[in-house]
Amino acid sequence: MASIEQVKAALAQAAEQGNATTMQIRAAIEATEQTLARLQAVAAGTGHPAIVEAIARAEQSKQRLIEAMALIQGSSEAARNYMNVLG
C-alpha cells in the first residue's frame, strides 16, 4: 500500500502533466485559429460547400480543443484539491 506521501507525489505529478497538456492544447488551439483564418481568407467571396464545410470543421475542432483544455485543467485542480485533503 502506498504511503500518503507517495500518493501526494503521484497527484502532484498528475497535476503537472495536466498543466503540460494544457500548454500543448493551447498551442493546438492557436494553430487551429491560424488554419481557420487561412480558410476564411480563401473563402472570401465564395460560398462553395466544400470550403464552408472546411471552415465549420475547423471551428468545431477549435471548440472541442477548448473543451478538452477546460476538462484537463479541472482534472489538475481536482488532483491538487485532493492533495490538500490529504494534508
Backbone hydrogen bonds, N-H to C=O, Kabsch-Sander energy under -0.5 kcal/mol:
donor,donor_aa,acceptor,acceptor_aa,energy
7,V,3,S,-2.3
8,K,4,I,-2.8
9,A,5,E,-2.2
10,A,6,Q,-2.3
11,L,7,V,-2.5
12,A,8,K,-2.4
13,Q,9,A,-2.3
14,A,10,A,-2.3
15,A,11,L,-2.5
16,E,12,A,-2.4
17,Q,13,Q,-2.5
18,G,14,A,-2.2
19,N,15,A,-1.9
20,A,16,E,-2.3
21,T,17,Q,-2.6
22,T,18,G,-2.3
23,M,19,N,-1.9
24,Q,20,A,-1.9
25,I,21,T,-2.7
26,R,22,T,-2.6
27,A,23,M,-2.0
28,A,24,Q,-2.0
29,I,25,I,-2.5
30,E,26,R,-2.2
31,A,27,A,-2.2
32,T,28,A,-2.3
33,E,29,I,-2.5
34,Q,30,E,-1.9
35,T,31,A,-2.2
36,L,32,T,-2.8
37,A,33,E,-2.4
38,R,34,Q,-2.3
39,L,35,T,-2.6
40,Q,36,L,-2.6
41,A,37,A,-2.2
42,V,38,R,-2.3
43,A,39,L,-2.0
44,A,40,Q,-0.7
44,A,41,A,-0.7
46,T,43,A,-2.8
52,V,48,H,-2.2
53,E,49,P,-2.3
54,A,50,A,-2.1
55,I,51,I,-2.4
56,A,52,V,-2.4
57,R,53,E,-2.6
58,A,54,A,-2.0
59,E,55,I,-2.6
60,Q,56,A,-2.3
61,S,57,R,-2.5
62,K,58,A,-2.3
63,Q,59,E,-2.3
64,R,60,Q,-2.4
65,L,61,S,-2.2
66,I,62,K,-2.3
67,E,63,Q,-2.3
68,A,64,R,-2.6
69,M,65,L,-2.5
70,A,66,I,-2.1
71,L,67,E,-2.2
72,I,68,A,-2.5
73,Q,69,M,-2.2
74,G,70,A,-2.1
75,S,71,L,-2.1
76,S,72,I,-2.2
77,E,73,Q,-2.3
78,A,74,G,-2.4
79,A,75,S,-2.2
80,R,76,S,-2.3
81,N,77,E,-2.6
82,Y,78,A,-2.3
83,M,79,A,-2.0
84,N,80,R,-2.0
85,V,81,N,-1.8
86,L,82,Y,-2.0
87,G,83,M,-0.8
